[in-house]
């Protein structure tokens, strides 16, 4: 799993690529987002377009990451879900937890408006 981050105004976009399972993830997403929160970057978009696979451990890490961001007064949303990833999130009822978007502009606008930035 690899991360590339960039900023669009107050919003941080994290482009995630690779496999999201215990062997490849191993808490790396949570660590990445924790470092963003430490830098007071609390509006986060996870772009999952490059994610090829998510295992149950990856789903657990997504849920834990959402809880951590929320506890710190931030907001995290998902972008560019593949059909496979969307189906898996729906099956595990995580689509009810995360707001999802098809375009980066929609995600950035939603976060900016919702947080009053």
C-alpha positions in Angstrom: 0.0 0.0 0.0 1.3 3.4 -1.0 0.2 7.0 -0.2 0.5 10.2 -2.0 -0.8 13.3 -0.3 -1.7 16.7 -1.7 -3.7 19.7 -0.5 -6.6 21.5 -2.1 -7.1 24.5 0.2 -7.8 23.2 3.7 -8.5 19.7 2.5 -5.9 17.0 2.4 -6.3 14.4 -0.3 -4.6 11.0 0.2 -4.3 8.9 -2.9 -4.1 5.3 -1.7 -2.9 2.5 -4.0 -2.2 -1.2 -3.8 -3.6 -3.9 -1.6 -5.3 -3.1 1.6 -4.8 -6.2 3.7 -2.9 -7.3 6.9 0.3 -8.0 5.0 0.4 -4.7 3.1 -1.5 -2.3 5.3 -0.5 -3.3 8.8 -1.8 0.0 10.4 -0.2 2.2 7.8 -3.3 4.1 6.9 -4.1 4.8 10.5 -0.5 6.0 11.0 -0.7 8.2 8.0 -4.0 9.8 9.1 -2.7 10.2 12.6 0.3 12.2 11.3 -2.1 14.5 9.4 -4.2 15.0 12.5 -1.0 15.9 14.4 -0.4 18.6 11.8 -4.0 19.9 12.4 -5.1 18.7 9.0 -8.6 17.5 9.9 -10.4 17.5 6.5 -9.3 14.4 4.7 -10.3 12.7 1.4 -9.2 9.1 0.9 -9.0 8.5 -2.9 -9.3 4.8 -3.2 -9.2 4.6 -7.0 -5.8 2.8 -6.9 -6.9 0.2 -4.3 -7.0 -3.2 -5.9 -8.1 -5.3 -2.9 -9.5 -4.7 0.6 -9.5 -7.5 3.2 -11.4 -7.6 6.5 -8.4 -6.1 8.3 -8.4 -3.2 5.9 -12.1 -2.6 6.6 -11.4 -2.6 10.3 -8.6 -0.1 9.8 -10.9 2.1 7.7 -13.5 2.1 10.5 -10.8 2.8 13.2 -9.4 5.6 11.1 -12.9 7.2 10.7 -13.4 7.0 14.5 -10.0 8.6 15.2 -10.6 11.5 12.8 -14.1 12.1 14.3 -12.7 12.1 17.8 -10.3 14.8 16.8 -13.0 17.0 15.4 -12.3 16.3 11.8 -14.1 14.6 8.9 -12.9 11.9 6.5 -14.7 10.9 3.2 -14.0 8.4 0.5 -13.5 9.1 -3.2 -13.5 7.0 -6.4 -14.6 3.6 -5.0 -14.3 0.8 -7.4 -17.4 -1.4 -7.8 -15.7 -4.2 -5.9 -14.8 -1.9 -3.0 -18.2 -0.2 -2.9 -19.9 -3.6 -2.8 -17.7 -4.7 0.1 -18.3 -1.5 2.0 -22.0 -1.9 1.5 -22.0 -5.5 2.6 -20.2 -4.6 5.8 -22.4 -1.5 6.3 -19.5 0.9 6.2 -21.2 2.9 3.4 -23.5 4.2 6.2 -20.5 5.5 8.1 -18.6 7.2 5.3 -19.7 9.8 2.8 -18.6 8.8 -0.6 -18.0 10.9 -3.8 -17.3 10.2 -7.4 -15.4 13.4 -8.1 -12.6 15.2 -6.2 -14.4 18.6 -6.6 -17.5 17.3 -4.9 -15.6 15.8 -2.0 -13.5 19.0 -1.5 -16.6 21.2 -1.7 -18.6 19.0 0.7 -15.9 19.0 3.3 -15.2 22.8 3.0 -18.9 23.7 3.3 -19.7 21.2 6.1 -16.8 22.4 8.2 -17.5 26.1 7.4 -14.1 26.7 5.8 
